Amino acid sequence: MLRSRRQRQRVVLVAIVALAAALSWYFTSTNFFGDNLQAAVYDNIITGAPAKVKNQITIVALDDATVQRYGRWPVPRQAYIDLLNALKPLNTRAIAFDVGFYDPSDRPEQDRALAAAIKDLGNVYLAMQGVGTAEYRDRAQHFPVLQFPLDIFREGAAGLGAVNVNPEFDSRVREIQLVIKGPDQKPYYALALLASARHLTADLSNVRMVGDRLIVPARPADRNMPVNEGGAMRVYFAAPPHPDVVAGAKPCTEPDIFCAVSLVDIVDGKIPKELLQFRSIYVGAHTISAVPDNYPVPNSANTKMWGVEIWANAAQSIFTNRYPLPNEGAVPTLIQTLVLTILGMFMVVRFRLVGFIGGLLMLGVYSFIKMALFLLAIDTPIGDGPVNIPSIAFFTPAIFWWVVTLGYLLVEEQLAVARTQSTFGRFVTPSVARTIMDREEKGALHLGGELREVTVMFGDIRGFTTMSEGMDPATLMGTLNRYFDGMVSVVNRYQGTVNKYNGDNIMVIWNAPVEVADHPRKAVECALEMQKWIVTERAKGGPDVSFGFGINSGMVVAGFLGASGRMEYTVIGDTANVASRLTSSDIARRDQVACSAETLAKLGPDVVTVDLGAIFVKGRAEPVRCVQVDRIGLLANPNPAPPPEMPVGKAAVAGFH
């Protein structure tokens, strides 16, 4: 079955599709591209299509100005007391501290005052965290130890929120830890979730886990937050890292970046109340030299984002109820990949390189459509929860399979060309075949000829009629083919071009269509070499076959003769006519090589000949002087004939041309 090109192609293409399907399933199920190509796609989409920043969050920066005002880092508790006192009359929705109050200060009175301010406001959320090596299971991160704020602060806080940050393989933060647990298995939610629930008047006591979704009842719609096995939620980043906060500068003038102000400006009353009132306030290190609490994130480019900004972005995700997922899921991704792979392979099979280019365009258009659908899905104020980032990276292996298919087809076509050339060469001499193909490629394959100087040799079997009468057709054809095969091998060594066979005759040309230096000598050497081979084969017990060869040199018209739909390469002219006449049995006798005076004049002095006289040939008024060549250089006729008893006056048998 595989010997048929069509059947072989079908089998190989089916095998490629099967292998592509198997590897696509493996790549998808193992998330092979998730930590490289798809992560890049994810980051670029988050950067190019960010969530919208709304006037809901203000970041209070613990910056260098704050350290300078309060004289040290960590800043004394008095700084936070001053901040809460400044915020108290502004009716903020929630105040979230990305600051650890885990140890008592050197001024107990400030601890008591801060605890009182926290309790007095009633909407302050404090940071807690897991410590040690965590395990990821049951939609939560399990820690051997949990670290909490001092009891004096816990008593008045509205809640304790986890602030564990878990960078991914490339050190970028793409998710927040939504749920952590300690040895007692009690869940603690992320700081951003607690503050956002307060802002949205959501009831965290009714939170429920449904599959891989954490459902938080809220208005105007429940928050449907996807969490992975380890309890982390992807953040749809709304804004890039905020530029450095400058105390005393005009605050919050860029609408696409979270409002961030210096703590000292709030304490000094320099911040307009509309930038704080009815907002969630996130307090943490920002633009500070003492503590580089910052991380690379999807939309941070070559910079980093402060931890407090990450929590602000997480809160914005919760406000808009929109959470990006790394891809479209295993099954949809696999189906799309296979469809694109097979469709592209079909285009390659049908149109080759043009189909491959078309496949690339198709993949580009499809990716563009996926992006357009994604943008439509996020173009609402409040989302429905998870949004799948298009699995564009998982589609890229389709290009590999298109290349494999194209490469296989090109190999098949090269093999087909080689087979065609080989088959062609069995009917046309390789030099003629190359000439035909070269001219065809140049668009110059047409009827017509050119004047060329050539050497033409004709060979004729002696006693063919008698030999054929004693053989059945199969044996006769086998004998002829055996001798012609050996003779052609010799011709090829001497750069000759077999022009045609005509029953028991053979015609060979030198210097057309391919130029051959010293072609008269090569033709005579070739004829003597063939006579040696024929005599040797006969001595081995083969049929009593012998040839006579006639050779002539001169000008001919060489080119393609016939019709536009069927043509052949040949030579026409008196030179070929004379060579054919020299094969007459009384000129080129059994096992002999005869050549004209025109050829003899170009052979050099190392030639041993027998003068055959001048003969008259049909079509010529003047006789043709010819000789029998017995030796040229080191090549000698193994069975030279004696001079004829009388000069040859006329060719006894007409040849052909």
Summary of the structure (lengths in Angstrom):
residues: 657
radius of gyration: 47.5
end to end distance: 44.9
largest distance: 146.6
contacts: 2193
relative contact order: 0.09
helix: 40%
strand: 24%
